């Protein structure tokens, strides 16, 4: 691969002979430097090029380049987000070129979950967060192009229209490319009128995803693909015991490996630098290291489970509906383990520290934070730091953390001007993560005379996924505790008296957001317990939910659609159902399974989703399908085990994923909606867990209260 650089405007002009104007716009940020680390689209810019705002530029040949502030990790944002801007700009999709944006305040967005603006890809927030920003950017540029044409023709802008990259007035027509130079001199309008959704031409359709061709032909640039001239390679071996520390190491054998350039301590790890990654990896296995177990000593599965159970009775009330629940005589305790994100691409980053600039290429979900940390570690002002976002080979929340970027910058600092590509081995990726926390939940209820629950008390214990970033006092604030209890609070079920208690526990195991966050455990707890209540009441689980969802029309809508599309239970199969709302979207799933010799075979999964207005329907279906499949896989197999604070699963042979021979046929149905967009990247996962375990009970009569299912049906 050729060298990848963050091309400055000066270099771009010198190399292309094109003209790019940068200026401040009313209500729009100053134009940022280009970053062509990832470029999608078959068309090339030709002729003079003019930036109309930070998000787009127009070339003389009519090609519109749209910059993306989000990360593409398979969820389709490099198609869905450009569609928002292209729709309002009124440009032909074939004339759109997509480019990764650098890290910068110009590309931040509002967050539905946290205060302030962020440049972060997570929480199923990309479309929700950029929905208005990108549409306004497109509409503003369109207004400027119309005004430029109107001035040229001496007519009112109100008399002009646009169509597929051109402005029209009567028989006259001018392409955006021919108008861009004049439009660039016009101030951005302070207010613009966005299209009525009834007039959408692009939004709501499914053009081919722009990231698929390069991923198929091998030209896509993932972090692990980055090549910079003169680059060396590195890997790290960190303390295997969470809460432990490095005591000493003997590197004589490692230094004897051909190609090894340096071996040294970096934080609580040992770094090996070599001419190739293979040599660095080979040498790392020859290190003789003495570790201190520290706080990790004695931290194993049994100790974690005991801590979680003890904490159940110590929780503080975090949410309530009606008077305090009382007289509850039905109880069940559920437990879920630590989980690994298990992305296909291991953690990696490439850093190059020069005299007056720092470049970091990374498959990151958190560009802005990576930039701030790189500046701090390299002791440079942020204006000299350039973060280049590559494609991500899976993220699921793991690439929103800083460790791999930090290590790359620290190692590059020692290498004095030499570019360094850091790659974790697969074993380091598995055993040094920010895992989904283990959790436990005690559910207690009382049924009324009609068999429906009148009282529901839920007690949850787990670590906080924000412990990496917040002091203990703030970890008790509602916005922090919501990351644990959402889905238990604000339940869609009409139950007169409800209460949620939560106790935050502390362990040396680092934890963080994992696909669907709270939904990855709370949907299992809530939906399985509801089935138990239906059985106690002697009622059908489907009808039971219908009765309880009457006050939640969107939940009821997806539930009815999923059940209707699933039809009767096929002969020989057994069914489970579940519904869950998170990240602004509502999903119901019906799972039909077969159990053979204690092995669960999901045969069919029918999902219905209400995610508000849909940008790219095929992407919505793909994300629900992927999330649901991941939910099934996690339910059946997902678990990390600990011994003295050390993760025992080091690769996929110990952390199996659902295989093709076991994966079900998946159908996804979208509820038409005029509501604002919800998320889709994470929302398909939670209901799959509850629906699968409910189906297992229907098939075997065994309640699954501890995940994963694993060999529980073979006992």
LUMDRENKOL-319313 format. One record per residue (C-alpha): residue in three letters; x, y, z; residue number from 0. Coordinates in steps of 0.2 Angstrom, whole numbers, plus 5000, padded with zeros to 4 digits. Example, Ala and Ser with C-alpha at 12.3 -4.5 7.8 and 13.67 -1.06 7.14 Angstrom:
R type   xx   yy   zz seq
R  ALA 5062 4978 5039   0
R  SER 5068 4995 5036   1
***
This chain:
R type   xx   yy   zz seq
R  UNK 5000 5000 5000   0
R  UNK 5006 5018 4996   1
R  UNK 5010 5030 5010   2
R  UNK 4994 5037 5019   3
R  UNK 4995 5055 5023   4
R  UNK 4983 5069 5030   5
R  UNK 4984 5080 5015   6
R  UNK 4984 5099 5019   7
R  UNK 4976 5111 5008   8
R  UNK 4993 5118 5003   9
R  UNK 4998 5101 4997  10
R  UNK 4982 5097 4989  11
R  UNK 4983 5113 4979  12
R  UNK 5001 5110 4974  13
R  UNK 4997 5092 4969  14
R  UNK 4981 5095 4959  15
R  UNK 4981 5112 4953  16
R  UNK 4963 5114 4960  17
R  UNK 4957 5129 4970  18
R  UNK 4949 5126 4987  19
R  UNK 4942 5140 4997  20
R  UNK 4942 5140 5016  21
R  UNK 4931 5153 5025  22
R  UNK 4920 5155 5040  23
R  UNK 4901 5153 5038  24
R  UNK 4887 5159 5048  25
R  UNK 4881 5145 5059  26
R  UNK 4894 5133 5050  27
R  UNK 4912 5129 5056  28
R  UNK 4927 5134 5047  29
R  UNK 4933 5122 5033  30
R  UNK 4945 5108 5040  31
R  UNK 4959 5100 5032  32
R  UNK 4956 5085 5021  33
R  UNK 4959 5067 5027  34
R  UNK 4959 5055 5013  35
R  UNK 4963 5040 5023  36
R  UNK 4946 5033 5018  37
R  UNK 4939 5039 5001  38
R  UNK 4923 5030 4994  39
R  UNK 4915 5033 4977  40
R  UNK 4920 5030 4960  41
R  UNK 4920 5048 4954  42
R  UNK 4935 5059 4955  43
R  UNK 4936 5078 4958  44
R  UNK 4941 5087 4943  45
R  UNK 4943 5106 4940  46
R  UNK 4942 5119 4953  47
R  UNK 4936 5113 4970  48
R  UNK 4926 5124 4982  49
R  UNK 4921 5120 5000  50
R  UNK 4904 5127 5005  51
R  UNK 4905 5122 5023  52
R  UNK 4915 5110 5034  53
R  UNK 4905 5095 5028  54
R  UNK 4906 5097 5009  55
R  UNK 4915 5103 4994  56
R  UNK 4910 5104 4976  57
R  UNK 4922 5101 4961  58
R  UNK 4921 5108 4944  59
R  UNK 4914 5092 4937  60
R  UNK 4900 5092 4949  61
R  UNK 4907 5079 4961  62
R  UNK 4902 5083 4979  63
R  UNK 4913 5076 4992  64
R  UNK 4905 5074 5009  65
R  UNK 4916 5072 5025  66
R  UNK 4910 5060 5038  67
R  UNK 4914 5063 5057  68
R  UNK 4908 5046 5062  69
R  UNK 4917 5029 5061  70
R  UNK 4912 5015 5049  71
R  UNK 4913 4998 5058  72
R  UNK 4901 4989 5047  73
R  UNK 4885 4998 5052  74
R  UNK 4883 5008 5036  75
R  UNK 4886 5026 5042  76
R  UNK 4897 5030 5027  77
R  UNK 4881 5027 5017  78
R  UNK 4867 5033 5028  79
R  UNK 4875 5049 5034  80
R  UNK 4880 5055 5017  81
R  UNK 4862 5052 5011  82
R  UNK 4856 5065 5024  83
R  UNK 4866 5079 5017  84
R  UNK 4864 5073 4998  85
R  UNK 4845 5073 5001  86
R  UNK 4844 5091 5006  87
R  UNK 4858 5097 4994  88
R  UNK 4848 5088 4980  89
R  UNK 4863 5080 4971  90
R  UNK 4863 5063 4962  91
R  UNK 4869 5049 4973  92
R  UNK 4881 5044 4959  93
R  UNK 4890 5061 4960  94
R  UNK 4894 5059 4979  95
R  UNK 4911 5055 4985  96
R  UNK 4913 5051 5004  97
R  UNK 4929 5055 5014  98
R  UNK 4934 5052 5032  99
R  UNK 4934 5068 5042 100
R  UNK 4949 5073 5053 101
R  UNK 4946 5074 5072 102
R  UNK 4940 5091 5076 103
R  UNK 4926 5102 5084 104
R  UNK 4919 5105 5066 105
R  UNK 4913 5087 5066 106
R  UNK 4905 5085 5083 107
R  UNK 4887 5082 5086 108
R  UNK 4874 5082 5099 109
R  UNK 4872 5067 5110 110
R  UNK 4855 5060 5115 111
R  UNK 4863 5052 5130 112
R  UNK 4876 5064 5137 113
R  UNK 4877 5083 5139 114
R  UNK 4888 5092 5126 115
R  UNK 4894 5089 5109 116
R  UNK 4905 5074 5104 117
R  UNK 4914 5066 5090 118
R  UNK 4911 5048 5095 119
R  UNK 4903 5033 5086 120
R  UNK 4893 5024 5099 121
R  UNK 4876 5022 5108 122
R  UNK 4867 5020 5091 123
R  UNK 4868 5039 5090 124
R  UNK 4876 5042 5073 125
R  UNK 4860 5045 5063 126
R  UNK 4851 5052 5078 127
R  UNK 4865 5064 5082 128
R  UNK 4869 5070 5064 129
R  UNK 4851 5070 5058 130
R  UNK 4849 5089 5059 131
R  UNK 4867 5094 5057 132
R  UNK 4870 5085 5040 133
R  UNK 4853 5090 5033 134
R  UNK 4856 5108 5038 135
R  UNK 4873 5108 5030 136
R  UNK 4865 5101 5014 137
R  UNK 4851 5113 5014 138
R  UNK 4862 5128 5017 139
R  UNK 4874 5124 5003 140
R  UNK 4859 5121 4991 141
R  UNK 4853 5139 4996 142
R  UNK 4870 5146 4992 143
R  UNK 4870 5138 4975 144
R  UNK 4853 5144 4971 145
R  UNK 4857 5162 4976 146
R  UNK 4873 5161 4965 147
R  UNK 4862 5155 4950 148
R  UNK 4849 5168 4954 149
R  UNK 4862 5182 4954 150
R  UNK 4870 5176 4938 151
R  UNK 4853 5176 4929 152
R  UNK 4846 5191 4938 153
R  UNK 4830 5182 4945 154
R  UNK 4823 5179 4962 155
R  UNK 4830 5164 4971 156
R  UNK 4812 5159 4975 157
R  UNK 4810 5156 4956 158
R  UNK 4824 5144 4955 159
R  UNK 4823 5125 4958 160
R  UNK 4836 5111 4959 161
R  UNK 4837 5094 4952 162
R  UNK 4851 5081 4953 163
R  UNK 4865 5093 4955 164
R  UNK 4859 5108 4945 165
R  UNK 4850 5124 4948 166
R  UNK 4836 5128 4935 167
R  UNK 4825 5143 4930 168
R  UNK 4814 5140 4916 169
R  UNK 4824 5134 4901 170
R  UNK 4840 5139 4910 171
R  UNK 4851 5127 4920 172
R  UNK 4868 5127 4928 173
R  UNK 4877 5113 4937 174
R  UNK 4883 5114 4955 175
R  UNK 4901 5113 4948 176
R  UNK 4899 5129 4938 177
R  UNK 4891 5138 4952 178
R  UNK 4902 5133 4966 179
R  UNK 4915 5147 4964 180
R  UNK 4901 5160 4966 181
R  UNK 4892 5151 4979 182
R  UNK 4908 5151 4990 183
R  UNK 4907 5170 4991 184
R  UNK 4890 5170 4998 185
R  UNK 4887 5170 5017 186
R  UNK 4878 5154 5024 187
R  UNK 4860 5158 5027 188
R  UNK 4856 5159 5046 189
R  UNK 4840 5149 5044 190
R  UNK 4836 5136 5031 191
R  UNK 4820 5126 5027 192
R  UNK 4822 5107 5027 193
R  UNK 4813 5096 5016 194
R  UNK 4796 5089 5021 195
R  UNK 4799 5070 5022 196
R  UNK 4785 5068 5010 197
R  UNK 4797 5076 4997 198
R  UNK 4812 5064 5001 199
R  UNK 4819 5056 4985 200
R  UNK 4834 5048 4993 201
R  UNK 4831 5045 5011 202
R  UNK 4820 5030 5013 203
R  UNK 4828 5021 4998 204
R  UNK 4843 5008 4999 205
R  UNK 4857 5013 4986 206
R  UNK 4871 5001 4987 207
R  UNK 4882 5004 5002 208
R  UNK 4897 5014 4998 209
R  UNK 4909 5004 5009 210
R  UNK 4905 4987 5002 211
R  UNK 4915 4987 4985 212
R  UNK 4932 4991 4993 213
R  UNK 4929 4978 5007 214
R  UNK 4926 4965 4994 215
R  UNK 4940 4969 4982 216
R  UNK 4953 4971 4997 217
R  UNK 4956 4990 4994 218
R  UNK 4948 4995 5010 219
R  UNK 4960 5003 5023 220
R  UNK 4957 4996 5040 221
R  UNK 4969 5001 5054 222
R  UNK 4979 4985 5053 223
R  UNK 4982 4989 5034 224
R  UNK 4990 5006 5037 225
R  UNK 5008 5007 5029 226
R  UNK 5019 5022 5031 227
R  UNK 5036 5023 5023 228
R  UNK 5050 5019 5036 229
R  UNK 5037 5011 5048 230
R  UNK 5042 4999 5062 231
R  UNK 5030 4987 5071 232
R  UNK 5027 4984 5089 233
R  UNK 5017 4973 5101 234
R  UNK 5014 4973 5120 235
R  UNK 5013 4961 5133 236
R  UNK 5003 4967 5148 237
R  UNK 5000 4961 5165 238
R  UNK 4988 4946 5164 239
R  UNK 4981 4949 5181 240
R  UNK 4969 4964 5182 241
R  UNK 4974 4974 5197 242
R  UNK 4991 4967 5196 243
R  UNK 5008 4974 5191 244
R  UNK 5024 4971 5182 245
R  UNK 5039 4967 5193 246
R  UNK 5053 4963 5182 247
R  UNK 5057 4955 5165 248
R  UNK 5072 4947 5156 249
R  UNK 5073 4952 5138 250
R  UNK 5089 4943 5132 251
R  UNK 5081 4930 5122 252
R  UNK 5068 4942 5114 253
R  UNK 5082 4953 5109 254
R  UNK 5091 4939 5100 255
R  UNK 5076 4937 5088 256
R  UNK 5081 4944 5070 257
R  UNK 5073 4961 5067 258
R  UNK 5070 4966 5085 259
R  UNK 5075 4984 5087 260
R  UNK 5070 4987 5105 261
R  UNK 5062 4980 5121 262
R  UNK 5056 4991 5135 263
R  UNK 5043 4994 5149 264
R  UNK 5028 5005 5144 265
R  UNK 5016 5008 5159 266
R  UNK 5011 4991 5166 267
R  UNK 5017 4981 5150 268
R  UNK 5033 4977 5140 269
R  UNK 5034 4983 5122 270
R  UNK 5043 4974 5108 271
R  UNK 5048 4984 5093 272
R  UNK 5054 4975 5077 273
R  UNK 5055 4977 5058 274
R  UNK 5039 4966 5056 275
R  UNK 5025 4962 5067 276
R  UNK 5029 4943 5066 277
R  UNK 5046 4946 5073 278
R  UNK 5039 4957 5087 279
R  UNK 5026 4944 5091 280
R  UNK 5039 4930 5091 281
R  UNK 5051 4940 5102 282
R  UNK 5037 4944 5114 283
R  UNK 5034 4926 5118 284
R  UNK 5052 4924 5123 285
R  UNK 5051 4937 5137 286
R  UNK 5053 4930 5154 287
R  UNK 5042 4941 5165 288
R  UNK 5038 4942 5183 289
R  UNK 5020 4948 5187 290
R  UNK 5013 4953 5204 291
R  UNK 4994 4948 5205 292
R  UNK 4990 4962 5216 293
R  UNK 4971 4966 5218 294
R  UNK 4968 4952 5206 295
R  UNK 4973 4938 5218 296
R  UNK 4958 4928 5222 297
R  UNK 4946 4936 5209 298
R  UNK 4938 4922 5201 299
R  UNK 4921 4917 5195 300
R  UNK 4915 4911 5212 301
R  UNK 4921 4927 5220 302
R  UNK 4913 4938 5208 303
R  UNK 4896 4929 5209 304
R  UNK 4897 4930 5228 305
R  UNK 4901 4949 5228 306
R  UNK 4886 4952 5216 307
R  UNK 4874 4942 5226 308
R  UNK 4879 4950 5243 309
R  UNK 4876 4967 5234 310
R  UNK 4858 4963 5229 311
R  UNK 4852 4967 5247 312
R  UNK 4862 4983 5248 313
R  UNK 4855 4993 5233 314
R  UNK 4848 5010 5234 315
R  UNK 4831 5014 5226 316
R  UNK 4834 5022 5209 317
R  UNK 4817 5022 5201 318
R  UNK 4799 5019 5206 319
R  UNK 4781 5019 5200 320
R  UNK 4767 5021 5212 321
R  UNK 4769 5015 5231 322
R  UNK 4782 5004 5236 323
R  UNK 4779 4986 5230 324
R  UNK 4774 4974 5243 325
R  UNK 4768 4956 5247 326
R  UNK 4779 4948 5233 327
R  UNK 4779 4929 5233 328
R  UNK 4787 4925 5216 329
R  UNK 4806 4927 5215 330
R  UNK 4820 4923 5203 331
R  UNK 4838 4927 5203 332
R  UNK 4847 4929 5186 333
R  UNK 4866 4931 5182 334
R  UNK 4876 4936 5167 335
R  UNK 4895 4935 5165 336
R  UNK 4909 4946 5159 337
R  UNK 4909 4947 5140 338
R  UNK 4923 4951 5127 339
R  UNK 4919 4962 5112 340
R  UNK 4928 4949 5101 341
R  UNK 4931 4960 5086 342
R  UNK 4939 4952 5071 343
R  UNK 4952 4965 5069 344
R  UNK 4963 4965 5084 345
R  UNK 4967 4982 5093 346
R  UNK 4980 4992 5084 347
R  UNK 4985 5010 5080 348
R  UNK 4999 5018 5070 349
R  UNK 5008 5034 5077 350
R  UNK 5021 5045 5069 351
R  UNK 5028 5059 5079 352
R  UNK 5038 5072 5070 353
R  UNK 5045 5089 5075 354
R  UNK 5030 5099 5071 355
R  UNK 5015 5087 5069 356
R  UNK 5009 5070 5076 357
R  UNK 4999 5058 5065 358
R  UNK 4989 5044 5072 359
R  UNK 4980 5031 5061 360
R  UNK 4967 5021 5071 361
R  UNK 4951 5011 5069 362
R  UNK 4944 5021 5083 363
R  UNK 4926 5025 5089 364
R  UNK 4932 5041 5098 365
R  UNK 4942 5052 5087 366
R  UNK 4941 5068 5097 367
R  UNK 4947 5059 5113 368
R  UNK 4961 5051 5104 369
R  UNK 4967 5067 5098 370
R  UNK 4967 5075 5115 371
R  UNK 4976 5061 5123 372
R  UNK 4989 5060 5109 373
R  UNK 4992 5079 5111 374
R  UNK 4995 5076 5130 375
R  UNK 5006 5061 5128 376
R  UNK 5016 5068 5114 377
R  UNK 5017 5085 5123 378
R  UNK 5011 5095 5108 379
R  UNK 4997 5107 5105 380
R  UNK 4981 5099 5098 381
R  UNK 4983 5109 5082 382
R  UNK 4998 5099 5078 383
R  UNK 4989 5082 5080 384
R  UNK 4980 5074 5066 385
R  UNK 4969 5058 5069 386
R  UNK 4965 5048 5053 387
R  UNK 4950 5036 5055 388
R  UNK 4952 5020 5046 389
R  UNK 4938 5007 5043 390
R  UNK 4935 4997 5059 391
R  UNK 4935 4978 5059 392
R  UNK 4922 4977 5072 393
R  UNK 4920 4989 5087 394
R  UNK 4905 4985 5098 395
R  UNK 4911 4998 5110 396
R  UNK 4929 4992 5112 397
R  UNK 4937 5004 5101 398
R  UNK 4930 5019 5111 399
R  UNK 4944 5016 5124 400
R  UNK 4961 5023 5124 401
R  UNK 4974 5010 5128 402
R  UNK 4979 5005 5110 403
R  UNK 4981 5023 5104 404
R  UNK 4990 5028 5120 405
R  UNK 5002 5013 5118 406
R  UNK 5006 5018 5100 407
R  UNK 5010 5036 5104 408
R  UNK 5021 5031 5119 409
R  UNK 5031 5019 5109 410
R  UNK 5032 5031 5094 411
R  UNK 5039 5044 5107 412
R  UNK 5053 5033 5111 413
R  UNK 5057 5029 5093 414
R  UNK 5061 5047 5089 415
R  UNK 5053 5051 5073 416
R  UNK 5050 5034 5066 417
R  UNK 5032 5029 5062 418
R  UNK 5026 5014 5073 419
R  UNK 5012 5002 5070 420
R  UNK 5006 4994 5086 421
R  UNK 4996 4978 5085 422
R  UNK 4989 4968 5100 423
R  UNK 4991 4949 5097 424
R  UNK 4974 4941 5097 425
R  UNK 4978 4934 5115 426
R  UNK 4981 4952 5121 427
R  UNK 4965 4958 5113 428
R  UNK 4955 4945 5122 429
R  UNK 4963 4947 5139 430
R  UNK 4966 4965 5140 431
R  UNK 4949 4974 5136 432
R  UNK 4935 4984 5144 433
R  UNK 4923 4970 5146 434
R  UNK 4904 4970 5147 435
R  UNK 4902 4969 5166 436
R  UNK 4896 4953 5175 437
R  UNK 4879 4957 5184 438
R  UNK 4865 4949 5194 439
R  UNK 4847 4953 5196 440
R  UNK 4834 4948 5208 441
R  UNK 4816 4949 5202 442
R  UNK 4801 4948 5214 443
R  UNK 4783 4950 5210 444
R  UNK 4765 4948 5215 445
R  UNK 4751 4944 5204 446
R  UNK 4734 4952 5205 447
R  UNK 4717 4943 5204 448
R  UNK 4718 4944 5185 449
R  UNK 4735 4936 5185 450
R  UNK 4744 4951 5179 451
R  UNK 4758 4958 5190 452
R  UNK 4753 4971 5202 453
R  UNK 4770 4973 5211 454
R  UNK 4787 4972 5204 455
R  UNK 4804 4974 5213 456
R  UNK 4820 4973 5203 457
R  UNK 4837 4973 5212 458
R  UNK 4853 4974 5201 459
R  UNK 4871 4973 5205 460
R  UNK 4886 4976 5193 461
R  UNK 4901 4988 5190 462
R  UNK 4899 5004 5182 463
R  UNK 4904 5006 5164 464
R  UNK 4909 5024 5167 465
R  UNK 4921 5020 5181 466
R  UNK 4936 5023 5169 467
R  UNK 4930 5041 5166 468
R  UNK 4921 5048 5182 469
R  UNK 4925 5050 5200 470
R  UNK 4915 5039 5212 471
R  UNK 4902 5053 5217 472
R  UNK 4897 5056 5199 473
R  UNK 4895 5037 5196 474
R  UNK 4880 5038 5208 475
R  UNK 4872 5052 5197 476
R  UNK 4856 5046 5187 477
R  UNK 4865 5048 5170 478
R  UNK 4878 5036 5176 479
R  UNK 4867 5023 5185 480
R  UNK 4855 5023 5170 481
R  UNK 4868 5014 5160 482
R  UNK 4865 5000 5171 483
R  UNK 4847 5000 5175 484
R  UNK 4839 5006 5159 485
R  UNK 4826 4993 5152 486
R  UNK 4822 4989 5170 487
R  UNK 4816 5007 5174 488
R  UNK 4803 5014 5162 489
R  UNK 4797 4997 5158 490
R  UNK 4784 4996 5144 491
R  UNK 4773 4985 5155 492
R  UNK 4758 4993 5164 493
R  UNK 4762 4987 5182 494
R  UNK 4755 4998 5196 495
R  UNK 4769 4997 5208 496
R  UNK 4787 4995 5202 497
R  UNK 4804 4999 5210 498
R  UNK 4822 4997 5204 499
R  UNK 4837 4996 5216 500
R  UNK 4855 4996 5211 501
R  UNK 4871 4993 5219 502
R  UNK 4887 4998 5211 503
R  UNK 4901 4985 5215 504
R  UNK 4920 4988 5212 505
R  UNK 4932 4975 5205 506
R  UNK 4949 4977 5197 507
R  UNK 4942 4971 5180 508
R  UNK 4940 4985 5168 509
R  UNK 4923 4987 5160 510
R  UNK 4915 4997 5147 511
R  UNK 4901 4999 5135 512
R  UNK 4897 4983 5125 513
R  UNK 4884 4982 5111 514
R  UNK 4867 4987 5118 515
R  UNK 4875 4991 5135 516
R  UNK 4861 4989 5148 517
R  UNK 4850 4979 5136 518
R  UNK 4863 4965 5135 519
R  UNK 4858 4959 5152 520
R  UNK 4842 4968 5157 521
R  UNK 4832 4961 5142 522
R  UNK 4836 4944 5147 523
R  UNK 4831 4947 5165 524
R  UNK 4815 4956 5162 525
R  UNK 4808 4946 5147 526
R  UNK 4812 4929 5155 527
R  UNK 4804 4934 5172 528
R  UNK 4789 4940 5163 529
R  UNK 4787 4923 5155 530
R  UNK 4788 4915 5172 531
R  UNK 4774 4926 5178 532
R  UNK 4764 4921 5163 533
R  UNK 4766 4903 5168 534
R  UNK 4762 4907 5186 535
R  UNK 4746 4915 5180 536
R  UNK 4742 4901 5169 537
R  UNK 4742 4912 5154 538
R  UNK 4750 4912 5136 539
R  UNK 4766 4923 5136 540
R  UNK 4760 4931 5120 541
R  UNK 4743 4936 5127 542
R  UNK 4751 4941 5143 543
R  UNK 4762 4954 5135 544
R  UNK 4747 4960 5124 545
R  UNK 4738 4964 5140 546
R  UNK 4752 4973 5148 547
R  UNK 4758 4983 5133 548
R  UNK 4741 4992 5130 549
R  UNK 4749 5008 5137 550
R  UNK 4764 5007 5126 551
R  UNK 4758 5008 5108 552
R  UNK 4775 5008 5100 553
R  UNK 4780 4992 5110 554
R  UNK 4764 4984 5106 555
R  UNK 4765 4989 5088 556
R  UNK 4781 4980 5085 557
R  UNK 4776 4965 5096 558
R  UNK 4760 4963 5086 559
R  UNK 4769 4964 5069 560
R  UNK 4783 4951 5074 561
R  UNK 4770 4939 5081 562
R  UNK 4759 4941 5065 563
R  UNK 4773 4939 5053 564
R  UNK 4780 4924 5063 565
R  UNK 4763 4915 5061 566
R  UNK 4759 4898 5069 567
R  UNK 4773 4888 5077 568
R  UNK 4780 4876 5065 569
R  UNK 4779 4858 5069 570
R  UNK 4793 4851 5079 571
R  UNK 4799 4868 5084 572
R  UNK 4797 4878 5100 573
R  UNK 4794 4897 5102 574
R  UNK 4799 4911 5113 575
R  UNK 4795 4930 5112 576
R  UNK 4802 4946 5119 577
R  UNK 4801 4965 5116 578
R  UNK 4813 4978 5121 579
R  UNK 4816 4997 5118 580
R  UNK 4833 5005 5119 581
R  UNK 4842 5020 5110 582
R  UNK 4826 5027 5104 583
R  UNK 4820 5011 5094 584
R  UNK 4808 4997 5098 585
R  UNK 4811 4979 5093 586
R  UNK 4801 4963 5096 587
R  UNK 4808 4946 5091 588
R  UNK 4800 4929 5089 589
R  UNK 4813 4914 5090 590
R  UNK 4809 4897 5085 591
R  UNK 4821 4883 5090 592
R  UNK 4825 4865 5090 593
R  UNK 4835 4856 5104 594
R  UNK 4844 4840 5098 595
R  UNK 4855 4831 5111 596
R  UNK 4856 4846 5122 597
R  UNK 4861 4858 5108 598
R  UNK 4850 4872 5104 599
R  UNK 4847 4876 5085 600
R  UNK 4838 4892 5082 601
R  UNK 4829 4889 5066 602
R  UNK 4820 4905 5063 603
R  UNK 4820 4923 5070 604
R  UNK 4807 4935 5065 605
R  UNK 4810 4953 5071 606
R  UNK 4800 4969 5070 607
R  UNK 4808 4986 5072 608
R  UNK 4801 5004 5075 609
R  UNK 4816 5015 5073 610
R  UNK 4806 5031 5068 611
R  UNK 4810 5038 5051 612
R  UNK 4822 5026 5041 613
R  UNK 4836 5032 5030 614
R  UNK 4842 5016 5022 615
R  UNK 4830 5002 5025 616
R  UNK 4843 4988 5020 617
R  UNK 4855 4994 5033 618
R  UNK 4841 4994 5046 619
R  UNK 4837 4976 5042 620
R  UNK 4856 4971 5041 621
R  UNK 4859 4979 5058 622
R  UNK 4844 4971 5066 623
R  UNK 4849 4954 5059 624
R  UNK 4867 4956 5065 625
R  UNK 4862 4962 5082 626
R  UNK 4850 4948 5084 627
R  UNK 4862 4935 5079 628
R  UNK 4875 4942 5091 629
R  UNK 4862 4941 5104 630
R  UNK 4859 4922 5101 631
R  UNK 4878 4919 5100 632
R  UNK 4881 4928 5117 633
R  UNK 4866 4919 5125 634
R  UNK 4872 4902 5120 635
R  UNK 4891 4904 5122 636
R  UNK 4897 4921 5128 637
R  UNK 4908 4921 5144 638
R  UNK 4924 4926 5151 639
R  UNK 4931 4916 5166 640
R  UNK 4943 4923 5178 641
R  UNK 4957 4915 5189 642
R  UNK 4967 4927 5200 643
R  UNK 4960 4942 5190 644
R  UNK 4966 4934 5173 645
R  UNK 4955 4931 5159 646
R  UNK 4956 4912 5154 647
R  UNK 4948 4914 5136 648
R  UNK 4962 4919 5125 649
R  UNK 4955 4916 5107 650
R  UNK 4940 4911 5097 651
R  UNK 4943 4892 5101 652
R  UNK 4939 4896 5119 653
R  UNK 4926 4910 5116 654
R  UNK 4915 4902 5102 655
R  UNK 4903 4912 5091 656
R  UNK 4887 4906 5083 657
R  UNK 4892 4895 5068 658
R  UNK 4883 4896 5051 659
R  UNK 4877 4878 5054 660
R  UNK 4868 4885 5069 661
R  UNK 4862 4902 5063 662
R  UNK 4844 4904 5060 663
R  UNK 4834 4911 5045 664
R  UNK 4831 4929 5050 665
R  UNK 4817 4940 5044 666
R  UNK 4816 4959 5048 667
R  UNK 4800 4969 5046 668
R  UNK 4800 4988 5048 669
R  UNK 4786 4998 5055 670
R  UNK 4782 5014 5045 671
R  UNK 4785 5029 5056 672
R  UNK 4786 5048 5056 673
R  UNK 4794 5049 5073 674
R  UNK 4812 5055 5074 675
R  UNK 4825 5042 5070 676
R  UNK 4830 5030 5083 677
R  UNK 4846 5019 5083 678
R  UNK 4848 5003 5075 679
R  UNK 4866 4997 5078 680
R  UNK 4863 4989 5095 681
R  UNK 4844 4987 5097 682
R  UNK 4842 4970 5088 683
R  UNK 4853 4961 5102 684
R  UNK 4843 4963 5118 685
R  UNK 4826 4954 5113 686
R  UNK 4835 4939 5105 687
R  UNK 4842 4934 5122 688
R  UNK 4825 4934 5131 689
R  UNK 4816 4926 5117 690
R  UNK 4829 4912 5115 691
R  UNK 4829 4907 5133 692
R  UNK 4810 4908 5133 693
R  UNK 4810 4896 5118 694
R  UNK 4822 4884 5127 695
R  UNK 4809 4883 5142 696
R  UNK 4795 4879 5129 697
R  UNK 4806 4865 5122 698
R  UNK 4814 4858 5138 699
R  UNK 4805 4864 5153 700
R  UNK 4821 4871 5160 701
R  UNK 4822 4889 5165 702
R  UNK 4839 4897 5160 703
R  UNK 4843 4910 5174 704
R  UNK 4862 4910 5172 705
R  UNK 4871 4914 5155 706
R  UNK 4878 4907 5145 707
R  UNK 4867 4892 5141 708
R  UNK 4882 4882 5136 709
R  UNK 4880 4864 5142 710
R  UNK 4866 4867 5154 711
R  UNK 4854 4857 5144 712
R  UNK 4866 4842 5143 713
R  UNK 4866 4840 5162 714
***
